[in-house]
Amino acid sequence: MTIGPATSLLVMLALLVSGCRGAEEQRIQTDRPQAPAKETKRVPNLIGMTQAEAEAKFLQMGGALVRAKFETSRRPHGTVIEQQPQPGERFIHSIELVISRPVEER
């Protein structure tokens, strides 16, 4: 029985793949132990801080983008009254702050 060129190619490919797999397994076994996983950063609670304090804290943690919008509130003018993502959620590099502005008197 003769083996055709396509079958020969498949056999060679299978041998090559299995040889690579063995080399990969060997490499994994000889690597240094992996460092423990880093603790996931969490979004800090910025509510109640001034806008400047909240932005500084977020940027200090490695955040890159702070968006602010303003809503009328009876809370002290210029303080953070909401944030997204919420405190304790997984840290991402941007945050949206809702900042209080005074209620207009009529």
C-alpha positions as CSV (number, residue, x, y, z in Angstrom):
1,M,0.0,0.0,0.0
2,T,1.3,3.4,-0.9
3,I,0.8,6.6,1.0
4,G,-0.2,9.6,-1.0
5,P,1.4,13.1,-0.7
6,A,-1.6,14.5,1.2
7,T,-1.4,11.7,3.8
8,S,2.3,12.1,4.1
9,L,1.8,15.8,4.7
10,L,-0.8,15.2,7.4
11,V,1.5,12.7,9.2
12,M,4.4,15.2,9.1
13,L,2.1,18.0,10.4
14,A,0.9,15.8,13.2
15,L,4.4,14.9,14.2
16,L,5.5,18.5,14.1
17,V,2.5,19.7,16.2
18,S,3.1,16.9,18.8
19,G,6.8,17.8,18.9
20,C,6.0,21.5,19.6
21,R,3.5,20.5,22.3
22,G,6.2,18.6,24.0
23,A,8.6,21.5,23.8
24,E,5.9,23.8,25.2
25,E,5.3,21.5,28.1
26,Q,9.0,21.3,28.8
27,R,9.3,25.1,28.8
28,I,6.4,25.5,31.2
29,Q,8.0,23.0,33.6
30,T,11.4,24.8,33.6
31,D,10.0,28.4,34.0
32,R,10.4,30.1,37.3
33,P,7.4,30.0,39.6
34,Q,4.8,32.7,38.8
35,A,4.4,35.6,41.1
36,P,1.2,35.7,43.0
37,A,-1.7,37.5,41.2
38,K,-1.9,41.2,41.9
39,E,-4.8,42.3,44.0
40,T,-7.5,44.0,41.8
41,K,-7.8,47.7,42.4
42,R,-11.2,48.9,43.5
43,V,-12.8,52.3,42.9
44,P,-12.5,54.5,46.0
45,N,-15.5,56.2,47.6
46,L,-15.3,59.8,46.3
47,I,-18.7,60.8,47.5
48,G,-18.6,63.8,49.9
49,M,-15.2,65.0,48.6
50,T,-14.8,68.2,46.7
51,Q,-14.4,67.9,43.0
52,A,-10.7,68.8,43.2
53,E,-10.1,66.2,46.0
54,A,-11.9,63.5,44.2
55,E,-10.1,64.1,40.9
56,A,-6.7,64.2,42.6
57,K,-7.4,60.9,44.4
58,F,-8.6,59.2,41.3
59,L,-5.7,60.4,39.2
60,Q,-3.2,59.4,42.0
61,M,-4.6,55.8,41.7
62,G,-3.7,55.7,38.0
63,G,-7.0,56.9,36.5
64,A,-6.7,58.9,33.3
65,L,-10.1,60.4,32.6
66,V,-12.5,62.2,34.9
67,R,-15.8,63.5,33.6
68,A,-17.9,65.8,35.7
69,K,-21.5,66.8,35.4
70,F,-23.4,69.1,37.7
71,E,-26.8,68.6,39.4
72,T,-28.8,70.9,41.6
73,S,-28.6,69.6,45.2
74,R,-29.0,70.8,48.8
75,R,-25.6,69.2,49.6
76,P,-22.6,71.5,49.9
77,H,-21.8,73.2,46.6
78,G,-18.9,71.6,44.7
79,T,-19.0,68.2,46.4
80,V,-19.3,64.8,44.7
81,I,-22.9,63.4,45.2
82,E,-22.7,60.4,42.8
83,Q,-20.0,58.5,40.9
84,Q,-19.9,55.9,38.2
85,P,-18.5,53.3,38.6
86,Q,-19.7,52.9,42.2
87,P,-17.3,52.6,45.2
88,G,-15.8,49.2,45.5
89,E,-16.3,48.2,41.9
90,R,-13.3,47.1,39.8
91,F,-11.0,50.0,39.0
92,I,-11.1,51.3,35.5
93,H,-9.2,54.2,34.1
94,S,-12.2,56.6,33.8
95,I,-14.9,57.8,36.1
96,E,-17.9,60.1,36.0
97,L,-18.6,62.3,38.9
98,V,-21.8,64.2,39.7
99,I,-21.0,67.5,41.4
100,S,-23.6,69.4,43.5
101,R,-24.5,72.9,42.6
102,P,-26.7,75.2,44.7
103,V,-30.5,75.2,44.5
104,E,-31.5,78.5,42.8
105,E,-33.7,80.6,45.1
106,R,-36.8,82.1,43.4
